[in-house]
């Protein structure tokens, strides 16, 4: 029986010629990731090991991105703990203020994630790197600690759902709309424990940034990973960003899938997820009159250059509505710089938005845009759970950068063409 | 090994943001985390929970963030076992890795209500609802995961292997 793309990568990393869904394996890791929230717990766990060494100082990435620049004394203590650990073990890829970015935008940009890799990260959105044809998945801090010490992790080989993408999306439809549509269709546990394998001729119509967004939110359908085949666009991205060699895996033609869906990208409309689950989707034309208080454009889901470009296109020569706070967060220093050179930051600031240094801040209700009781935010982030961005009586609406920017202008959830 | 206590019952998709809100993630101290456990979904939980009590939930318990702080907070609050129809996969891993017993059992999730007295036998996977006098067969862990749980977590298991 054939293997899926994910199964082939896992088989190779486990040193096996074949694996089957449900099989428990131990796989070699190419990268172990942690951030300023999850790494301190992992570092504490590391103390329990009989060995004090990390498996490879180049294959660990520690990114200070959730609560930095530090929001309070406790978060500063956490970053200090990670900084000292990175220094002690001479960790090559330690990214602190000045070099940091939001981890899942930063690591591909730094060339640390390439096709064929097996990557674990103590952050649920680690599944992002599937856009480049890597197997990557979120884990907790103990798995991260074990990964840092041994360079290995145990996995239950997942079965897969195949998403056949066909057609070309219209002007205002982005990767975010594709993945929100899929989550709306299969639910927040629709891919529980499974791989989401994206295939089809429609993929050529999706930019790398669109693909990162789609793979990023696989976890919001419960998926173990999301993965794309490696095409010319993905190869040119890796060649531009990474000196590492990569390996391209393809699903066998007789690979088995639990379910198969075909999605015509040309039929999709801009989509919004209503509170309090990413599966509560409506197309923007069905959203009705939803007034908002705040707009967030950023995060590991939608803080990349394409996202800022489309938001700027919508906001150019327009004003953010009176009383609306519009917060734009470029995901990395490189994206920030490029957005500045392209004049995007000027457009944001002239429109009445603010532009922040990279941070996960508001997405998880950390800081930089916390909501009060009864307030509503339209956000390009990935979760709209109860209390995620602040007060338990606040509301989050998930959308693309184009919809978020259009809504900033009108003060209510709006389609970009309005 | 057995667990026994009173049940706190929740519905579908209990996410890690309500189990332990991110505003408290500037701490990694289990005791401190436990004082905010379930705060955004059930303010009374921390006042009422006693050592040994159980959480029972419906589908996709622990969805969302990978924060290990979520099972840590539940364990430190004194909860002896979480039973659910299904678990989100990162939470599932994390619970095993830190030694918080969890059991998938759709029938038990349906047949147990808030406040019921429940006993779980981890060796047999049998869940007994003492209040209603009913029994359910929970899914047993694969041998590999049993070893991790018996070693009281992944790190000890790896240490023992080496």
Boltz contact constraints between the chains, C-beta under 6 A:
constraints:
  - contact:
      token1: [A, 24]
      token2: [B, 144]
      max_distance: 6.0
  - contact:
      token1: [A, 37]
      token2: [B, 25]
      max_distance: 6.0
  - contact:
      token1: [A, 40]
      token2: [B, 28]
      max_distance: 6.0
  - contact:
      token1: [A, 41]
      token2: [B, 28]
      max_distance: 6.0
  - contact:
      token1: [A, 41]
      token2: [B, 68]
      max_distance: 6.0
  - contact:
      token1: [A, 45]
      token2: [B, 155]
      max_distance: 6.0
  - contact:
      token1: [A, 48]
      token2: [B, 155]
      max_distance: 6.0
  - contact:
      token1: [A, 50]
      token2: [B, 159]
      max_distance: 6.0
  - contact:
      token1: [A, 74]
      token2: [B, 26]
      max_distance: 6.0
  - contact:
      token1: [A, 74]
      token2: [B, 27]
      max_distance: 6.0
  - contact:
      token1: [A, 75]
      token2: [B, 26]
      max_distance: 6.0
  - contact:
      token1: [A, 122]
      token2: [B, 66]
      max_distance: 6.0
  - contact:
      token1: [A, 123]
      token2: [B, 66]
      max_distance: 6.0
  - contact:
      token1: [A, 124]
      token2: [B, 65]
      max_distance: 6.0
  - contact:
      token1: [A, 124]
      token2: [B, 66]
      max_distance: 6.0
  - contact:
      token1: [A, 124]
      token2: [B, 90]
      max_distance: 6.0
  - contact:
      token1: [A, 138]
      token2: [B, 66]
      max_distance: 6.0
  - contact:
      token1: [A, 138]
      token2: [B, 90]
      max_distance: 6.0
  - contact:
      token1: [A, 140]
      token2: [B, 66]
      max_distance: 6.0
  - contact:
      token1: [A, 140]
      token2: [B, 68]
      max_distance: 6.0
  - contact:
      token1: [A, 140]
      token2: [B, 94]
      max_distance: 6.0
  - contact:
      token1: [A, 141]
      token2: [B, 68]
      max_distance: 6.0
  - contact:
      token1: [A, 142]
      token2: [B, 97]
      max_distance: 6.0
  - contact:
      token1: [A, 142]
      token2: [B, 98]
      max_distance: 6.0
  - contact:
      token1: [A, 142]
      token2: [B, 154]
      max_distance: 6.0
  - contact:
      token1: [A, 146]
      token2: [B, 154]
      max_distance: 6.0
  - contact:
      token1: [A, 146]
      token2: [B, 158]
      max_distance: 6.0
  - contact:
      token1: [A, 188]
      token2: [B, 13]
      max_distance: 6.0
  - contact:
      token1: [A, 189]
      token2: [B, 59]
      max_distance: 6.0
  - contact:
      token1: [A, 189]
      token2: [B, 60]
      max_distance: 6.0
  - contact:
      token1: [A, 193]
      token2: [B, 89]
      max_distance: 6.0
  - contact:
      token1: [A, 224]
      token2: [B, 89]
      max_distance: 6.0
  - contact:
      token1: [A, 364]
      token2: [B, 22]
      max_distance: 6.0
  - contact:
      token1: [A, 365]
      token2: [B, 22]
      max_distance: 6.0
  - contact:
      token1: [A, 365]
      token2: [B, 23]
      max_distance: 6.0
  - contact:
      token1: [A, 366]
      token2: [B, 22]
      max_distance: 6.0
  - contact:
      token1: [A, 385]
      token2: [B, 15]
      max_distance: 6.0
  - contact:
      token1: [A, 385]
      token2: [B, 17]
      max_distance: 6.0
  - contact:
      token1: [A, 386]
      token2: [B, 18]
      max_distance: 6.0
  - contact:
      token1: [A, 386]
      token2: [B, 40]
      max_distance: 6.0
  - contact:
      token1: [A, 387]
      token2: [B, 21]
      max_distance: 6.0
  - contact:
      token1: [A, 387]
      token2: [B, 40]
      max_distance: 6.0
  - contact:
      token1: [A, 388]
      token2: [B, 17]
      max_distance: 6.0
  - contact:
      token1: [A, 392]
      token2: [B, 40]
      max_distance: 6.0
